[in-house]
Amino acid sequence: GENMYAAVPSHDVLLVAPENDRSGILTLQGLVRDTFFEAPTKSLLSKAIYQRVDGVWQIVATAF
């Protein structure tokens, strides 16, 4: 969807969830936390959950 949620916790991970899905945001938050605390990666990027609104990406939540 045009207003989907997305997270980019590291250079090699892109996570998406459908718009207006509260459980999707919670799932993204959990996956971002897992990436930061459990995955052995050196390319961490962002703890933010974004939503595209009117063509612009906005932060709507953070993982922690």
CYANA upper distance limits for C-alpha pairs under 8 A (distance plus 0.5 A):
  1 GLY  CA     18 PRO  CA      7.14
  1 GLY  CA     19 GLU  CA      7.26
  2 GLU  CA     52 ARG  CA      7.24
  2 GLU  CA     53 VAL  CA      8.18
  3 ASN  CA     18 PRO  CA      8.34
  3 ASN  CA     19 GLU  CA      6.02
  3 ASN  CA     51 GLN  CA      6.48
  3 ASN  CA     52 ARG  CA      5.18
  3 ASN  CA     53 VAL  CA      6.03
  3 ASN  CA     54 ASP  CA      8.33
  4 MET  CA     16 VAL  CA      7.42
  4 MET  CA     17 ALA  CA      6.50
  4 MET  CA     18 PRO  CA      5.47
  4 MET  CA     19 GLU  CA      4.80
  4 MET  CA     20 ASN  CA      8.40
  4 MET  CA     51 GLN  CA      6.25
  4 MET  CA     52 ARG  CA      6.67
  5 TYR  CA     16 VAL  CA      6.02
  5 TYR  CA     17 ALA  CA      5.61
  5 TYR  CA     18 PRO  CA      6.74
  5 TYR  CA     19 GLU  CA      6.44
  5 TYR  CA     25 ILE  CA      7.68
  5 TYR  CA     49 ILE  CA      7.23
  5 TYR  CA     50 TYR  CA      6.00
  5 TYR  CA     51 GLN  CA      4.97
  5 TYR  CA     52 ARG  CA      7.43
  6 ALA  CA     14 LEU  CA      7.71
  6 ALA  CA     15 LEU  CA      5.98
  6 ALA  CA     16 VAL  CA      4.82
  6 ALA  CA     17 ALA  CA      6.91
  6 ALA  CA     28 LEU  CA      8.27
  6 ALA  CA     49 ILE  CA      6.32
  6 ALA  CA     50 TYR  CA      5.67
  6 ALA  CA     51 GLN  CA      6.80
  7 ALA  CA     14 LEU  CA      6.53
  7 ALA  CA     15 LEU  CA      5.60
  7 ALA  CA     16 VAL  CA      6.99
  7 ALA  CA     28 LEU  CA      7.42
  7 ALA  CA     32 VAL  CA      7.92
  7 ALA  CA     46 SER  CA      8.05
  7 ALA  CA     47 LYS  CA      8.14
  7 ALA  CA     48 ALA  CA      6.81
  7 ALA  CA     49 ILE  CA      5.44
  7 ALA  CA     50 TYR  CA      6.63
  8 VAL  CA     13 VAL  CA      6.38
  8 VAL  CA     14 LEU  CA      5.36
  8 VAL  CA     15 LEU  CA      6.84
  8 VAL  CA     32 VAL  CA      8.48
  8 VAL  CA     45 LEU  CA      7.19
  8 VAL  CA     46 SER  CA      6.54
  8 VAL  CA     47 LYS  CA      8.28
  8 VAL  CA     48 ALA  CA      8.25
  9 PRO  CA     13 VAL  CA      6.80
  9 PRO  CA     14 LEU  CA      7.75
  9 PRO  CA     32 VAL  CA      6.16
  9 PRO  CA     35 THR  CA      7.16
  9 PRO  CA     36 PHE  CA      7.88
  9 PRO  CA     44 LEU  CA      6.32
  9 PRO  CA     45 LEU  CA      5.62
  9 PRO  CA     46 SER  CA      5.26
  9 PRO  CA     47 LYS  CA      6.47
  9 PRO  CA     48 ALA  CA      8.31
 10 SER  CA     14 LEU  CA      8.24
 10 SER  CA     35 THR  CA      8.15
 10 SER  CA     41 THR  CA      8.37
 10 SER  CA     43 SER  CA      5.86
 10 SER  CA     44 LEU  CA      4.68
 10 SER  CA     45 LEU  CA      5.25
 10 SER  CA     46 SER  CA      7.41
 11 HIS  CA     43 SER  CA      6.13
 11 HIS  CA     44 LEU  CA      7.14
 11 HIS  CA     45 LEU  CA      7.13
 12 ASP  CA     43 SER  CA      8.45
 15 LEU  CA     28 LEU  CA      7.36
 16 VAL  CA     28 LEU  CA      7.97
 17 ALA  CA     21 ASP  CA      7.93
 17 ALA  CA     24 GLY  CA      5.83
 17 ALA  CA     25 ILE  CA      7.55
 17 ALA  CA     28 LEU  CA      7.91
 18 PRO  CA     24 GLY  CA      7.29
 19 GLU  CA     51 GLN  CA      8.36
 21 ASP  CA     25 ILE  CA      7.16
 22 ARG  CA     26 LEU  CA      6.99
 23 SER  CA     27 THR  CA      6.58
 24 GLY  CA     28 LEU  CA      6.65
 25 ILE  CA     29 GLN  CA      6.67
 25 ILE  CA     49 ILE  CA      7.93
 26 LEU  CA     30 GLY  CA      6.80
 27 THR  CA     31 LEU  CA      6.75
 28 LEU  CA     32 VAL  CA      6.59
 28 LEU  CA     49 ILE  CA      7.79
 28 LEU  CA     63 ALA  CA      8.18
 29 GLN  CA     33 ARG  CA      6.70
 29 GLN  CA     49 ILE  CA      7.76
 29 GLN  CA     62 THR  CA      7.33
 29 GLN  CA     63 ALA  CA      4.80
 29 GLN  CA     64 PHE  CA      8.14
 30 GLY  CA     34 ASP  CA      6.65
 30 GLY  CA     63 ALA  CA      7.34
 31 LEU  CA     35 THR  CA      6.71
 32 VAL  CA     36 PHE  CA      6.81
 32 VAL  CA     47 LYS  CA      6.89
 32 VAL  CA     63 ALA  CA      6.59
 33 ARG  CA     37 PHE  CA      6.50
 33 ARG  CA     38 GLU  CA      8.39
 33 ARG  CA     47 LYS  CA      8.16
 33 ARG  CA     63 ALA  CA      6.46
 33 ARG  CA     64 PHE  CA      7.60
 34 ASP  CA     38 GLU  CA      5.64
 34 ASP  CA     39 ALA  CA      7.08
 35 THR  CA     39 ALA  CA      5.40
 35 THR  CA     41 THR  CA      8.40
 36 PHE  CA     44 LEU  CA      7.51
 47 LYS  CA     62 THR  CA      5.98
 47 LYS  CA     63 ALA  CA      5.84
 47 LYS  CA     64 PHE  CA      7.51
 48 ALA  CA     59 ILE  CA      6.71
 48 ALA  CA     60 VAL  CA      8.12
 48 ALA  CA     61 ALA  CA      6.45
 48 ALA  CA     62 THR  CA      4.76
 48 ALA  CA     63 ALA  CA      6.74
 49 ILE  CA     59 ILE  CA      6.23
 49 ILE  CA     60 VAL  CA      6.37
 49 ILE  CA     61 ALA  CA      5.55
 49 ILE  CA     62 THR  CA      5.98
 49 ILE  CA     63 ALA  CA      7.66
 50 TYR  CA     57 TRP  CA      6.51
 50 TYR  CA     58 GLN  CA      5.74
 50 TYR  CA     59 ILE  CA      4.87
 50 TYR  CA     60 VAL  CA      6.07
 50 TYR  CA     61 ALA  CA      7.62
 51 GLN  CA     57 TRP  CA      5.98
 51 GLN  CA     58 GLN  CA      5.86
 51 GLN  CA     59 ILE  CA      6.94
 51 GLN  CA     60 VAL  CA      6.93
 52 ARG  CA     56 VAL  CA      5.78
 52 ARG  CA     57 TRP  CA      4.80
 52 ARG  CA     58 GLN  CA      6.72
 53 VAL  CA     57 TRP  CA      6.83
 53 VAL  CA     58 GLN  CA      7.59
